[in-house]
């Protein structure tokens, strides 16, 4: 029998739009079963890359978020040690990890780059599932019209969106699981397909 999928909702906080010239400051992952059970979490604050620097526009935004900035700069880890530990955590999950992000294009870009550079491989392979795109398919809306304001309130749990990576990963993972449950075309056999 195939291993079930584990949906790894992941949020990244960074000091610029791309990795390399800029750094991933913090990331958090919340691993959910298809049935919506939160089975494990992982988070780390990272030291900045040696030759990277903060993007001016991104750093101006961070200046408006002092609590989140302080949270992502506390207890910094070496990126190599953190990413090796993260890869080990992913490998030990009770199923095949599927990266889930909102927006996946941004969060996956950083996580994939850091995993390849510092841990040598990505347990996610080359793919990520984007929550907004999934919502677009469920709602039958255009992509740009698919915003959280237009999503059913029943999809949202009472969880914080604080710009602290793990908080946001848990919140968006709960949203994704509610969307999975609302999909009338999804099998109800525990997520196996």
DOZA-23115 format. One line per field, with one value per residue: z negated, y, x negated of N, C-alpha, C, CB in turn; residue in one letter; chain. Coordinates in steps of 0.05 Angstrom, whole numbers. Glycine has a CB too. Layout:
REM DOZA-23115
nzz [Z_...]
nyy [Y_...]
nxx [X_...]
cazz [Z_...]
cayy [Y_...]
caxx [X_...]
czz [Z_...]
cyy [Y_...]
cxx [X_...]
cbzz [Z_...]
cbyy [Y_...]
cbxx [X_...]
residuo [a_...]
cadena [A_...]
***
This chain:
REM DOZA-23115
nzz [0_16_-13_-52_-33_-64_-82_-79_-104_-93_-112_-97_-119_-95_-74_-26_46_71_61_44_66_25_-40_-73_-129_-168_-176_-177_-186_-182_-189_-161_-160_-108_-130_-163_-210_-252_-253_-263_-275_-251_-259_-246_-258_-218_-209_-169_-99_-79_-39_-26_-26_-56_-18_2_4_-20_-71_-88_-94_-135_-177_-192_-222_-277_-320_-294_-267_-310_-329_-287_-287_-333_-369_-326_-276_-244_-174_-147_-186_-204_-157_-146_-191_-182_-135_-154_-190_-154_-127_-166_-173_-177_-124_-54_-39_-18_7_-13_-1_-8_19_59_98_79_26_34_69_36_-4_26_52_7_-16_26_30_-23_-46_-7_22_38_3_24_77_140_135_115_80_91_50_65_119_115_89_130_168_139_129_179_200_230_228_206_182_140_77_7_-18_14_6_-24_-90_-124_-113_-144_-202_-271_-277_-287_-241_-240_-217_-238_-223_-237_-261_-217_-180_-206_-207_-151_-135_-162_-134_-82_-92_-105_-56_-27_-51_-34_19_66_103_84_60_3_-28_-68_-44_-12_53]
nyy [-24_45_99_148_216_272_335_390_448_508_567_623_673_727_770_793_787_741_680_678_729_751_733_677_688_662_603_562_500_461_399_364_313_287_286_330_330_357_336_345_396_443_492_546_598_634_649_703_698_699_737_764_814_855_871_936_952_909_910_959_945_907_942_960_919_904_866_816_818_817_766_733_741_721_672_651_603_567_564_515_474_478_466_413_388_398_370_318_316_321_272_236_241_214_197_213_273_333_395_453_517_589_645_591_594_633_617_563_571_593_553_506_522_531_479_447_473_469_420_383_356_353_331_343_338_369_400_438_453_501_540_582_571_521_537_570_530_501_540_559_607_664_669_717_738_705_711_715_743_730_677_621_633_590_560_581_577_600_626_656_704_724_738_711_656_600_606_626_584_542_566_572_519_496_522_501_446_450_465_419_383_406_395_367_328_299_238_203_168_173_199_168_153]
nxx [-17_-10_-46_-11_5_-25_-10_-49_-45_-76_-109_-147_-192_-228_-283_-280_-262_-282_-321_-391_-416_-387_-363_-332_-298_-268_-229_-171_-138_-79_-54_-2_50_92_142_142_113_65_0_-54_-104_-153_-202_-248_-293_-338_-407_-432_-452_-521_-539_-494_-441_-390_-332_-312_-256_-231_-254_-234_-181_-186_-199_-150_-131_-147_-142_-138_-187_-224_-212_-229_-283_-304_-342_-376_-396_-449_-444_-457_-458_-404_-375_-391_-371_-316_-307_-314_-272_-228_-235_-221_-167_-100_-85_-85_-115_-82_-91_-58_-35_-23_-34_-53_-93_-130_-144_-161_-204_-245_-251_-262_-310_-344_-343_-367_-418_-439_-425_-428_-387_-316_-261_-211_-214_-208_-163_-104_-45_4_44_79_88_113_160_182_195_233_273_286_269_235_163_139_183_191_189_176_217_260_268_304_327_329_285_244_207_204_150_85_56_-4_-51_-93_-129_-115_-64_-35_-40_-12_39_51_47_91_131_123_135_189_208_196_232_279_281_321_308_266_239_264_234_196_154_122_102]
cazz [0_18_-36_-48_-31_-87_-71_-96_-100_-100_-109_-97_-123_-83_-73_2_63_81_45_56_60_1_-59_-87_-157_-185_-163_-194_-171_-197_-174_-165_-145_-91_-147_-178_-236_-253_-264_-271_-266_-251_-253_-251_-250_-206_-205_-141_-82_-82_-20_-20_-41_-55_3_-11_1_-40_-97_-96_-104_-162_-196_-202_-235_-297_-336_-277_-262_-334_-331_-267_-292_-359_-368_-299_-271_-219_-154_-140_-208_-204_-134_-150_-211_-169_-116_-171_-201_-132_-121_-187_-175_-172_-97_-33_-43_4_-1_-10_-7_0_45_61_115_63_3_44_80_15_-18_45_56_-17_-18_45_23_-49_-54_16_36_28_2_38_105_153_138_92_83_84_39_81_144_107_84_156_180_123_131_207_204_242_208_192_166_118_54_-19_-23_30_-1_-44_-118_-137_-109_-161_-231_-287_-281_-281_-219_-254_-203_-250_-204_-245_-263_-190_-169_-218_-197_-123_-133_-169_-112_-61_-100_-103_-27_-19_-61_-19_47_70_121_70_47_-26_-39_-85_-30_6_80]
cayy [0_69_117_170_242_290_362_406_476_521_596_634_702_733_798_801_771_715_671_682_757_757_710_667_694_644_587_544_480_447_375_356_291_295_290_355_327_368_314_354_422_449_520_555_625_629_671_711_688_716_760_774_838_860_888_961_952_888_920_980_931_896_963_963_893_901_841_794_820_808_737_718_745_708_644_644_579_565_552_487_457_479_452_384_379_400_347_294_318_313_243_220_244_189_197_227_302_350_423_469_545_610_633_569_603_648_601_540_581_595_527_488_532_525_450_438_484_462_392_366_345_362_310_351_337_395_410_450_457_528_541_599_557_501_552_577_507_495_561_565_636_671_668_742_743_686_724_705_756_717_648_617_637_563_550_594_572_623_623_681_708_743_740_692_634_576_614_628_557_528_578_566_490_491_531_481_422_456_464_390_372_418_387_345_308_285_213_205_144_179_213_151_154]
caxx [0_-26_-46_8_-7_-25_-10_-67_-40_-101_-110_-175_-197_-254_-290_-280_-245_-294_-344_-418_-421_-373_-363_-308_-302_-253_-208_-156_-122_-59_-47_26_61_114_165_140_99_38_-16_-80_-112_-181_-208_-275_-303_-364_-427_-432_-473_-545_-542_-467_-432_-362_-321_-302_-227_-224_-262_-215_-157_-193_-199_-123_-124_-168_-139_-146_-216_-238_-208_-245_-312_-312_-353_-384_-412_-464_-426_-464_-448_-375_-363_-395_-351_-290_-305_-310_-244_-210_-239_-209_-138_-86_-74_-100_-110_-73_-94_-34_-42_-5_-36_-73_-116_-149_-154_-176_-229_-265_-255_-276_-338_-359_-346_-387_-444_-450_-419_-434_-363_-290_-241_-188_-221_-208_-136_-91_-16_11_71_96_95_132_185_192_208_257_293_292_264_209_141_135_207_191_177_187_243_281_270_324_318_327_258_224_207_197_121_72_37_-21_-77_-111_-127_-100_-36_-22_-40_11_64_56_52_119_147_121_150_218_213_196_257_301_280_340_296_244_247_266_222_173_134_107_112]
czz [0_-7_-31_-45_-57_-76_-89_-89_-110_-94_-113_-103_-112_-82_-44_19_72_63_59_50_33_-16_-68_-117_-176_-168_-183_-177_-191_-180_-181_-149_-127_-107_-165_-205_-234_-267_-274_-261_-267_-245_-260_-242_-241_-206_-175_-126_-82_-64_-12_-35_-37_-32_-10_-15_-20_-68_-107_-106_-132_-183_-207_-218_-257_-313_-319_-270_-286_-336_-311_-270_-318_-353_-340_-297_-246_-198_-148_-161_-208_-181_-135_-170_-199_-150_-132_-182_-179_-126_-142_-190_-167_-145_-79_-34_-17_-6_6_-18_2_-2_47_77_99_42_13_56_59_2_1_48_31_-21_0_37_-3_-58_-31_32_23_27_16_68_116_152_112_100_73_75_55_106_138_102_111_169_165_128_160_213_219_220_192_175_142_95_29_-25_-8_24_-23_-73_-132_-133_-129_-190_-245_-295_-274_-254_-228_-240_-219_-235_-213_-249_-236_-176_-180_-208_-168_-119_-141_-147_-89_-68_-99_-73_-17_-27_-45_10_52_88_108_57_16_-40_-54_-70_-11_33_98]
cyy [25_85_140_196_257_318_380_435_491_551_605_664_707_762_808_782_744_707_675_710_766_731_703_672_674_627_569_525_466_424_365_330_302_299_314_353_339_347_323_382_425_479_526_583_621_654_678_700_708_740_772_800_841_878_913_960_932_897_943_967_919_917_968_938_887_875_817_794_809_777_722_722_733_680_635_619_582_552_523_468_455_463_422_373_379_376_322_294_310_283_226_224_218_188_212_257_316_378_438_498_564_636_613_578_617_630_577_548_581_568_508_496_525_495_439_448_472_433_373_354_356_339_317_347_365_408_420_454_485_530_559_586_535_514_561_554_500_515_568_594_640_673_694_749_725_698_712_718_743_687_645_619_610_551_560_587_598_621_649_680_731_750_727_666_610_583_613_601_541_539_570_535_483_500_510_455_426_456_435_378_382_409_363_323_292_260_217_180_150_191_195_153_135]
cxx [-18_-24_-26_-8_-4_-28_-26_-64_-64_-99_-139_-174_-225_-259_-292_-264_-256_-317_-371_-426_-408_-371_-335_-314_-290_-234_-195_-140_-104_-49_-19_32_83_139_163_126_71_20_-43_-85_-142_-184_-237_-278_-332_-382_-426_-455_-497_-546_-515_-461_-402_-354_-308_-272_-218_-231_-244_-189_-163_-192_-171_-113_-144_-166_-147_-176_-232_-235_-225_-275_-322_-323_-360_-401_-428_-446_-432_-453_-417_-363_-368_-375_-323_-287_-300_-282_-224_-211_-225_-179_-124_-71_-92_-94_-103_-75_-68_-41_-21_-20_-59_-97_-138_-161_-171_-203_-251_-271_-270_-305_-355_-363_-368_-415_-456_-445_-422_-411_-338_-271_-215_-191_-220_-181_-124_-62_-9_40_89_106_116_160_197_207_234_280_302_288_238_188_140_160_209_175_189_214_266_285_291_313_315_300_237_228_199_168_107_57_19_-46_-99_-107_-110_-70_-22_-21_-16_37_70_60_80_137_147_137_180_226_214_223_281_302_299_329_274_254_247_254_196_150_118_119_97]
cbzz [-24_42_-42_-73_-8_-109_-67_-91_-115_-84_-129_-70_-153_-54_-87_13_86_110_37_86_82_7_-83_-81_-164_-207_-139_-214_-157_-206_-179_-157_-164_-69_-164_-182_-244_-268_-244_-261_-283_-229_-268_-237_-274_-177_-214_-139_-53_-78_5_-27_-31_-81_19_7_28_-33_-97_-72_-84_-160_-184_-178_-215_-316_-346_-250_-257_-359_-325_-239_-291_-378_-380_-286_-270_-223_-129_-137_-235_-203_-108_-159_-236_-154_-99_-194_-210_-107_-119_-213_-156_-194_-97_-5_-55_14_14_-27_4_-18_66_74_137_50_-14_65_93_-7_-26_72_61_-41_-13_73_20_-70_-64_7_35_46_-28_33_121_182_148_84_69_108_10_87_157_82_67_174_179_94_118_214_177_257_222_212_184_127_55_-42_-14_60_-11_-41_-134_-125_-80_-157_-239_-311_-266_-303_-191_-281_-198_-282_-196_-271_-276_-173_-173_-249_-199_-104_-151_-196_-101_-56_-129_-115_-12_-33_-91_-20_55_82_146_49_55_-35_-17_-98_-48_-4_91]
cbyy [0_86_128_173_258_283_373_397_485_509_610_629_710_721_804_804_787_718_641_676_775_768_717_637_722_659_571_559_459_466_353_378_269_274_266_366_297_396_292_334_445_432_539_536_646_619_662_742_683_700_752_753_863_871_872_984_946_862_929_998_908_883_989_966_870_924_838_795_850_821_730_727_775_706_625_668_554_549_568_484_467_508_463_379_398_426_345_294_347_329_236_227_267_183_209_215_315_343_436_458_552_611_655_544_621_672_591_526_609_614_514_488_563_537_435_447_514_480_390_344_314_385_304_381_318_393_388_477_435_547_552_625_545_486_577_587_483_494_586_557_650_698_663_764_740_659_755_711_786_720_637_589_654_545_557_624_549_627_599_688_716_731_770_688_625_565_642_648_542_531_609_576_475_506_559_474_413_484_480_375_379_448_380_356_321_304_190_209_125_154_226_121_182]
cbxx [19_-16_-74_27_6_-47_19_-97_-14_-124_-91_-189_-193_-254_-316_-308_-238_-304_-340_-419_-412_-344_-380_-302_-290_-237_-220_-138_-140_-35_-68_45_72_119_168_166_98_37_-19_-102_-99_-197_-189_-296_-301_-360_-456_-432_-463_-569_-557_-446_-448_-352_-300_-309_-213_-239_-292_-209_-149_-221_-210_-104_-123_-168_-110_-130_-224_-226_-178_-236_-318_-288_-333_-398_-393_-491_-427_-495_-458_-365_-374_-425_-351_-287_-331_-331_-238_-218_-268_-223_-129_-66_-46_-94_-134_-44_-118_-10_-68_21_-40_-61_-106_-136_-131_-159_-225_-255_-228_-262_-338_-345_-320_-381_-442_-438_-390_-451_-363_-279_-235_-182_-201_-218_-118_-104_0_6_69_81_71_123_179_168_188_251_283_320_262_211_115_130_232_180_179_167_242_276_243_337_338_349_248_226_187_216_109_53_53_-28_-83_-106_-154_-112_-33_-38_-66_9_62_34_32_125_136_91_142_224_192_173_261_299_251_365_286_231_228_295_216_163_115_108_111]
residuo [x_x_x_x_x_x_x_x_x_x_x_x_x_x_x_x_x_x_x_x_x_x_x_x_x_x_x_x_x_x_x_x_x_x_x_x_x_x_x_x_x_x_x_x_x_x_x_x_x_x_x_x_x_x_x_x_x_x_x_x_x_x_x_x_x_x_x_x_x_x_x_x_x_x_x_x_x_x_x_x_x_x_x_x_x_x_x_x_x_x_x_x_x_x_x_x_x_x_x_x_x_x_x_x_x_x_x_x_x_x_x_x_x_x_x_x_x_x_x_x_x_x_x_x_x_x_x_x_x_x_x_x_x_x_x_x_x_x_x_x_x_x_x_x_x_x_x_x_x_x_x_x_x_x_x_x_x_x_x_x_x_x_x_x_x_x_x_x_x_x_x_x_x_x_x_x_x_x_x_x_x_x_x_x_x_x_x_x_x_x_x_x_x]
cadena [A_A_A_A_A_A_A_A_A_A_A_A_A_A_A_A_A_A_A_A_A_A_A_A_A_A_A_A_A_A_A_A_A_A_A_A_A_A_A_A_A_A_A_A_A_A_A_A_A_A_A_A_A_A_A_A_A_A_A_A_A_A_A_A_A_A_A_A_A_A_A_A_A_A_A_A_A_A_A_A_A_A_A_A_A_A_A_A_A_A_A_A_A_A_A_A_A_A_A_A_A_A_A_A_A_A_A_A_A_A_A_A_A_A_A_A_A_A_A_A_A_A_A_A_A_A_A_A_A_A_A_A_A_A_A_A_A_A_A_A_A_A_A_A_A_A_A_A_A_A_A_A_A_A_A_A_A_A_A_A_A_A_A_A_A_A_A_A_A_A_A_A_A_A_A_A_A_A_A_A_A_A_A_A_A_A_A_A_A_A_A_A_A]
***
